[in-house]
Amino acid sequence: MANRTPGALVGAVLLLTALAAPAAATTGVDFTGTVALDNCSGAVVRTATAEPTDPALVMSNGHCVKVMAPGEVVADQPSDRTFTLVAPDGRSTLGTLRATTLLYATMTDTDLSFYRLDRTYAEVEAMGGRALVLSPRHPAAHADIRVVSGYWKRLYSCEIDGFAFHLREGKWTWLDSIRYTAECDTVGGTSGSPVVDAASGKVVGVNNTMNESGKRCTRDNPCEVDDEGTVTVRRGVGYGQQTYTAVPCLGAGSVLALSAPGCTLPRPAQLQ
């Protein structure tokens, strides 16, 4: 996590990117809907009930907005952040998207952000893109997944190895995090990438961190804490945050509905 600043990794990852061809031909998952931020990855996403005329949403990490304090939640704030929409083949771009609103961001319990754009889903499709659908269900262990980075235009293929009851990194704690198998060896700049279930094509998570050097519960070195308090460190293992919990919180017209039935995302202090 932290910001996992991509600059120091440019040379190495550019080489990896050149060697890693897009996997659309064999997996059915490509770069459709993915975006590049100035420091992270992200994706245009929607719920299954969203209308073509609704303002489009971009999902990324909370830490891609800023490094937030535990308990801090930002909601419905003006934003003019821009995003580069990646072509489905991952070899070109389709144009620039612009936010009007930072709809939601937090690093508490999860590491998640949503931006509302000045374009509708229909307008994004007219550019050659398409929103990815957020799954409303908890993903399954051992599911085949893809972590798709719009920043690096790189697609990682692996499985869900399991789930971390609590994932602790520095002063932050995330709940029921997705643990990847070793093949998803994500790097700086992949933060915010959608975690896509390969079978359904739906988004089940958002990539956010990995244990880089084997340290215990420190920044860039998360540890797992089980329900009895036992701490486990898994060096080189990457993690993502589940996104099904956000689905009830996204209302018609791409509004934030934190009081909706089933919405369990943390609320801003003024709404608690």
N, C-alpha and C positions, 0 to 999 in steps of 0.2 A: 504494500500500500504506500503510505506516505504519499509523495507524488510519483514515486518510482520514475524519476525524471528520465525521459528517453534519450536526451542528448548524448550522454556518456556511452550509450549502447549503439549509436548510429552505425558505426562501421561494421560491427559484428552482425547486427540484425539485418542490415542491408544485404549482406552476403547470404544470410539464412533465407531472406525473402526471395532473393534471386533463385535460390535452389528449390524453394517450396512453391510448386505450381498450384494454382487454385484447384480445389478438389471437387468442383461441381460435377464433373463427369462421372465420378464414382460414388459420391455420397448423396447427391441431390441437394446439398446445402452449398450456397455460394455467397457472394458478398452483397447480395440484394438487401437494400435497406440500411446498410452500414454507413457510418459517417466517421470522419476524422475531426477531432477537436484540435486546438492548438497544443494540447498537452496529453491527450487521451484518445480513446476510441469511444464509440457509441453506436446507436441504431435508432432509426425511425420505428416506433412501435405503436401498436393499437390493441385495444381489447376486441374480443370477437363481436361485440355489439356496436362498435364505433361506426359512424356513417361516413361516406366519402366526403361529405361537406363539412365534417368536423375539422377544426384546426389540428394539424399533425403534431405528434409528440416525439421528442428525442429523449432517449434514456441513456444515462451514463452513471458514473459513481458520484457519491457525495463529495469525495475528496478531489474529484476533478473540477468541482466548483471552487472549493477552498478547503484547507485543513480545518475541520470543524471541531469544536469542543464537545466532549461527551454531554449528551442531553440537548445539544443545539439542534434546532429544526428551523429551516427557512421555508416559507410557503408564500406563493403568490406575490413575488417580487418582480418589478420590471427588469427586463434583460434585453440586450441587443447582441448577444453572443452569436457567432456564426459557426457553421458546420459545413464541411465539404462532403457532398453526397457521392459515395463510391459506386461505380458501375458494377453490375452483377458479375462481370468477369474479373474484377479486381485489378484490372490493368489500366483503367482510366477513371475519370471523374465526370459527374453529370451536372455539376453546378454547385452553387452555394445556397444553403438554407440559413434563415435568420430567425432567432427567437424574439418573441415579444415579452415572454414571461418565464422566469424561473418558477415553475409550478411547485416544485418540492425538492428539498435536499436535506439529507441527514447522514451522519456517520454513527448514529445510535441504533443498536440492534441490527442494523443493516448498513450498507454503504451504497446509497442510491440517490439519483437525481432524475428529475423529469423537466424538460423545457417544452413550452408550448410555442409553436412556430407561427409565422405570418402567412403560411401556406396551408391549404387543406390537404387531406390525404389524396384527393383526386388530383390536385395540382402537383403533388410529389410524383404520382404515377405518370402524369403528363411529361415529367422530366425524364422518365425512364426508370424510376425507382418504384419501390413498393414497401409498405410498412410490414414489419414482422408482427405476428400475432403473439400476445402474451398468453401463455398457458395459465388456466385458472387452477391447476392441480399441482400438488407436491410431486417433484420428479422422483423417479425410482432409482435405487442403487443399481449399479452396473449398466445403466442406460448409456447408449452410444451418443456422444455429444460432440459438438464443434464449438470452439471459441474463435470468434471471427473478428479480427482486428482491422478496423477501418484506418487506423493511424498507420500501421505498417503494411496494410493490404496483405495480411498473412492469415491463413486458416489453420488452426490446430485441431487435431483429431485425437480423441481419447475417450475414456469412460468415466462415469461417476464412480469413484472408489468407495464413497460412503458420505457420511454427514458428521460434521463436528458439532456437538451439543452447544458448546460455547467456543468461539474462536477469539483469542485475546491477542491484541497487538498494541503494545505500548499502553496508552490510557483508554483504548477503545475495546469494546466487546461486541461481537456479532453472533447472532443466534442461528443455529441449525444451518451452518454454512455447507456448501457443496465442496467436497474434496475431490480433486482430479487424480486420475492415474498419471504416471510419470510422463506420458507422451505430451501432455499439455504443459510444456515447460515455458510458461509465459514470461515476458520481459517488460521493462518499463515502456509505457506507451500503449500497452494492451489493456490497461485499466479502463473499465467501462464497456468492454466488448460484450456483445450479447453471447450468452451460453445457449446454444440451440440444440434441442433434442433432434437427433438425426432422423429418427423414424417419423416424427410428426411435422418437423420443420418449425415448431413453435419455440418461443423463448421461455426457458425455465430458470434463467439466472443472469447475473451480470458479474463478469470477472472483476476481481479487485485486489488480489494479493498473492504472494507466495513467500515461503520461508527461504531466504536467499543464502544464509551462511550457517544455519544450524543453531543460532542463538535462541534463547528462551524468552518468548513473550515480549520481545523488543520491537521497535519500529523496523519494518521490512522483514521481520522474523516472527510471524505469528505462531502461537502454540495452541493446541487443543486442550480444553478443560472439560472433562466428562461430568456427569451429574453427581458424582461423588467427590469431585474436586481434584481428581488425578490429572496431572499435566503430561501431555505427550508432545514432543517436538519432532517434526518430520522435515528434515532438510531437503530443499529442492522441490517440495510439493506445493502446488498452486491451489487456490480456492476461489470460489465465487459465492455470491449471495443470491438466495432464492428470490424470485420475483412474483410468484403466485399471490403472495400476501398483498401486493400492490393493486391487484386487479379490482377488488371491490372499492378501492379508494379513487378510481378514475371514473368520473360520471359522464353522462351524456354531454356532448359538446366539448369534451376534453377539459372539464372542470375538475378541480380537486374536491373530493367528497370524504373528508376524514371522519365525519360522523356517520357515514353510511354503514348499514349492517355488514358485518364481516370485515370491516377495515380495521386493521390492528397496527398500522404504521404509527410510529411516535408522532405526537402532535406538538406544535409550537407551544411555548409556555403560556401564551395568552389564551389558548384554547383548552388547556388542561383543567 
